[in-house]
Amino acid sequence: MIYPLARLKSVEGEDDSLKFTFDTAAGVDTVSVTLSDESDELLAMQAVAQVINAHPHSDGVCVIADDEAGAYAHSSMTAVGAAS
């Protein structure tokens, strides 16, 4: 799933995960990104901020977590959950 950054409401660090909350036409979607055991959630959030603020974005897309491509903003990220 792709979400516009303008719709990002919050990123919260939880026990071994980051929870991203987005405004959507249907209300609110929450997506969890799993982190490896005993990861530092703050370091993962800082990596996300660096990806978002990096320039230029030649194709307009910032990849935070992509299970298909195995691409993640931080090395502690291991999987992305379904939107709920």
N, C-alpha and C positions, 0 to 999 in steps of 0.2 A: 504494500500500500504506500502511496506517496501522499504526503501532507504538505501544504504550503507553510513555510516558516511563519508567515503572518498569522496563521491560525494556532500557533503554539502558545498555550496558556501557561504551562509550567513543566519543569523537570524536577522530579523528587528522587532523592537517593533512598533506597530501601535496603533491606538485608539482601545483599548479593544481586541487586537489580536496580535499574533506573526506570521510573514510571513517567512517560511522556503523556501530557494531556493536551488535546486539541479541540478547538471549537469546530463544529461541523454543521451542515445544514440540518441534520437530524438531531442535533444537541451537542453531546460531548463524546469523544472517543478517547480511550486510554490504551496506550501500547506500552508493554513492559519489555525491556531489554535485559536479558539475563547476564549477570557477571560471574566470573569464576569465583569459587569459594574464597572467602576472606579478602575480597577485593576492596580497594579504597574507592567508594562511590564518588568522592569529591574529585579524585584524579580523572575518573571516567567523565564526569560532568565538565571538567575543564577541557578535556579532549573534544567533547561535543561543541563547546563554545569556540574552540579554535577552528574546528571545521566550518562552523557557521560563519565565522568572521574572516576566514581565509578568502583572498581574492586573487585572481578573478575566478568566477564560477562560469567557465566557458559555455557550459550547457544549461546553467541555471539550476543544477541539482546538487545538493549537499547530501552525500551518503553518510548516514549515521549507523545504520545496521542493515545489512543485506545478506540473508542466509544463503540465497541462491548463488551469489558471487563469492561468498565467504569474506566479504568486506565489512570492516567495522571501524568506527572512529577511534577505538581504544583497544589495546591488546587484551584487556580483561573481559571484553564483550564476547559472549559465546552463542547467543541466539536471540531472536526477536519473537515475541508472542503475537497472537492474533489480537486485533483491535476489539475492544469491548465497550 
